[in-house]
Amino acid sequence: MKTAEQTWRNTELPTHQRVADLLAQMTLEEKAGQLGSFWIRPAEEQHDGENNVAPMADTFGGGPNFETAIKNGLGHITRAFGTIPLDPVQGRAKLAELQEQVIASNRFGIPAIAHEECLTGFTTLGATCYPASIAWGASFNPELVHSMAAHIGADMKKMGVHQGLSPVLDVVRDYRWGRVEETIGEDPHLVGELALAYVKGLQGSGVSATLKHFAGYAASQGGRNHAPVSLGQRALEDAVFPPFERAVREGKVQSVMNSYAEIDGEAPAASRRLLTEVLRERWGFTGTVVADYWSVSFLHSMHEIAGSEDSAGLLALKAGMDVELPETIAFSNLAEAVRTGHLEEAILDQAVSRVLTQKVEAGLLDPDYIPEHHWQGDDVDLDSEQNRQLARTMAEESIILLRNEQILPLKNPARLAVIGPSATQPRTHLGCYSFTNHVYSRFAEQENYGVEMTSILQALRDSPALAGSQIEYARGVDFTDLDDKGIEQAVEVARNAEIAVVTVGDLAGLFGRGTSGEGCDVVDLKLPGRQSELVEAVLDTGTPTILVLVTGRPYALGEFADRAAGIVQCFMPGVEGGPAIAGVLTGEVTPSGKLPVQIPDHRGGQPGTYLVPKLGWHSDGISNLDPRPLYPFGYGLSYTSFEISSLQISSTQISADGAVEVSARVTNTGSRHGAEAVQLYLCDEVSQVVRPRRWLAGFAKVSLDAGESKSVTFSVHADRTSFTGLAGTRIVEPGKFTAVIGSSSEDLGQSATFEIVGQLREVGEGRVMDTPVIIGK
């Protein structure tokens, strides 16, 4: 007969039985230890706000040392890799040493969950930095995102990391928000499809994914980080929640992180409605809810809904929070709260059970577990050739051709001017949460990136397609410095050239240290610094100009577009960004990216998205402001051409729980291979509440040789027309709908109508949220 101690180590027993057995043996202090975390941070970060890698990190410090913090066990080790520059061997050894101390310090020998950021790849020195999330959206390619996430997960797992703090499922609401680059786009279906692919890829490699930020974070007032959110329940249910719900129901995601920003006065970190009623009771989430860094403490210091740190901890735990990150502050006295009657032990047990369940499922409570560096071998290559090729493909498929007046691809011009700050600064290719921008830029010289990268200028000079071109470079201006003395030289270089390529955009950073990224919000959508003046000056020379934007958000281009010969939009394309951009400019690569966010016409931008009702669009006689974009959601050109034709619909009438098939043919009518993202939109002709003009219901990226044609068939369930009705419940309403297939949200040439007949249907939990697609001959 097995002893009690052996029972929870027995891998043949069900997880719940192992967890229950271990929990029954733990003291209150040992239970509370599983809900805490520890972050070994550089001393300067704890005292210098300029070095923060999390909001207000310098204001938190002075807690117990590591040895004290782990004496009763520890839930999480915070960012052992992504805090200071350590090469992979050092990083793995450091984490293993920390784990061994955690194991030795508690009487059960329970390890901690090691978590790390992984939004643009494993956030550690020397790891591949993939394109930013907004570039995933531009790819319109779930399979590619899945493969990328699987590679990221495999690299993290072999280094001993168990949980990744990605993906971001916030749906863009305001382009001025600094974290637009971290999102996948402005459409819930696009975000949901690609995030689901990421979750499955990462977790398929044995690393828990973490959805963030639940919920409403991206809708902050004025696009300002952490600002209040004014959203009604209908907007939450129909625009904000869907990607999270899909990742929970279909992806079986193992962790969720709360949002910082309060919604109509309700702080998500203390919201039982969000963390328990919606996540767990409605959607069936069974994993752990982890706090965004210091968000539990913010309940006291920022939201002011708790009178003390301890009170904040109790509010969060009772609402459904399981783990306080990145350090144990507000959860420090949970054991004492049980003893004094301020906390029911059953609530504590519930959270501890979830954490222990995650540890069981990760193999951390198995009898033969030892820190990973003892059994994973010597493979510490985090920037492999396979990673690089995947990063290149993702970059290439995310680049969007917005305008081409027969100037692209470049045809070996005799004299080519390359102008602008992005051309020689590879850091502009990387997102805020890349290790290079997030951490390494604070420790290393400016030209040391911690990972090999090629600039746009060098990639153009290396291109065989431009072997006969004389390429001259002028920087012109910096990203933020208002010194414009270099514009004169740039103008001279442009005047002497046959063609000018002007590269402008963002340099990501944190809390105002960049032009894009967390805490780098903007008042309008003008290009940062004096870059607009640089573009104007080059255009005024009359030299045919190609505008290349390497950005984390969309900027207003209306003042330039009709004078530019070509416009290429690149959303932070990663370590292979330079060669990928050069490949598109020279024609080695046929662009296939589509806009996951719109490109505004004017600087005010009327920040918003394409998901607006009729009165949110241009209305003659109502307002002098025209909110329509310069380039719409889903837009993107190619070096070949496509025709979408022969739209057919399987039935003109369906029941309120039925389905209809909508199909069309897509043909490559050009002279070279290419790929088109075929997009299906639905329009509700009449409804009981005001609805968007149209919404993306399905898409498929179709690869075609010149002259080739394929069929694309979407299976649309009636649930895909559902919405939150006047009574506050989700309904499928009888009536007429238009199904439209095209190449963007405004380029819609093929349409058909169908009618939902019968009685109004209330849709229960677990509705159909996907639109299966079949690509045939």
Secondary structure as UniProt FT lines:
FT   HELIX           4..7
FT   TURN            8..9
FT   TURN            11..12
FT   HELIX           15..25
FT   HELIX           28..33
FT   TURN            34..35
FT   STRAND          37..38
FT   TURN            43..47
FT   HELIX           49..51
FT   TURN            55..56
FT   HELIX           57..59
FT   HELIX           66..69
FT   TURN            70..72
FT   STRAND          76..78
FT   HELIX           88..105
FT   TURN            107..108
FT   STRAND          113..116
FT   TURN            119..120
FT   TURN            125..126
FT   HELIX           133..139
FT   HELIX           142..158
FT   TURN            159..160
FT   STRAND          163..164
FT   TURN            175..176
FT   HELIX           178..182
FT   HELIX           188..204
FT   TURN            205..206
FT   STRAND          210..214
FT   TURN            215..216
FT   HELIX           217..219
FT   HELIX           221..223
FT   TURN            225..226
FT   HELIX           233..235
FT   HELIX           236..240
FT   HELIX           241..249
FT   TURN            250..251
FT   STRAND          255..258
FT   TURN            264..265
FT   HELIX           268..270
FT   HELIX           273..282
FT   STRAND          288..290
FT   TURN            293..294
FT   HELIX           295..301
FT   HELIX           309..319
FT   TURN            330..333
FT   HELIX           334..339
FT   TURN            340..341
FT   HELIX           345..361
FT   TURN            362..365
FT   TURN            367..368
FT   HELIX           372..374
FT   TURN            377..378
FT   HELIX           385..398
FT   STRAND          400..404
FT   STRAND          415..419
FT   HELIX           421..423
FT   HELIX           426..429
FT   TURN            432..433
FT   HELIX           435..438
FT   HELIX           440..442
FT   TURN            446..447
FT   HELIX           456..462
FT   HELIX           464..466
FT   TURN            467..468
FT   STRAND          470..474
FT   TURN            485..486
FT   HELIX           487..495
FT   STRAND          499..505
FT   TURN            511..512
FT   TURN            518..519
FT   TURN            529..530
FT   HELIX           531..540
FT   STRAND          545..551
FT   TURN            558..560
FT   HELIX           561..563
FT   STRAND          566..571
FT   TURN            575..576
FT   HELIX           577..586
FT   TURN            603..604
FT   HELIX           614..616
FT   TURN            620..622
FT   TURN            633..634
FT   STRAND          642..649
FT   STRAND          653..655
FT   TURN            656..657
FT   STRAND          659..668
FT   STRAND          674..684
FT   STRAND          695..704
FT   TURN            706..707
FT   STRAND          709..717
FT   HELIX           718..721
FT   STRAND          723..724
FT   TURN            726..727
FT   STRAND          730..732
FT   STRAND          735..742
FT   STRAND          750..757
FT   STRAND          761..762
FT   STRAND          773..776
//
